Amino acid sequence: MNRLRVLVPWDSREAICVTEAASVVGCSLVTVRTWAALHGLGRRVGGRWMLSRVALTMYLDGDAKALAAYLQGDRESQLVVAYFERCGLSPVMSPAQVTG
């Protein structure tokens, strides 16, 4: 089984809690948790579901190709980098940012 690389490496700026995601998208907490689990949009961090802003945007856009690349760990192709930039993030992080 392949491990999904959602929120790896960890960057708190990329992470969004379920409550915030539900508010932004305009749906229920249950729906967001279901998306996170079924589509690899997030993972549990410290017992709480956290979603990737980048993966959520890809999912909402219906961009299965970009989402699949992201989930496999791609943080360099223009397909994925474009979503990081759209979310106001950089996929290339220094070690200090990764642990931050």
Phi, psi and omega in degrees: 000130176283137175275131177287142184256046179280132183057036177231118000289157182292132173217111184300336179289333179279334186281144177223134181285164183300317181298315179294318180298316180298321179294315181296317185278333181083039178224181184281162176299321180298318179298315180296316178298320179297313177302315182302315182287315186282329187247005177072028183279348182199185178205167177280132177230114182060033178086356180247144174286128173236137180251154173275126175303321182295309181297320179298317179297316178300315181297313181296330177282349183073025183267078183298325180295313179295317180297317179299318179297314179301312183295338177273359176104004179291119175231015185237332183291151181299328179304316181275316181304323180302323179287321176301314181297318178300326179274004179075027183238163174244129179284345180261116186239148173282160178305325179295322179290323181296319182276340185298000000 
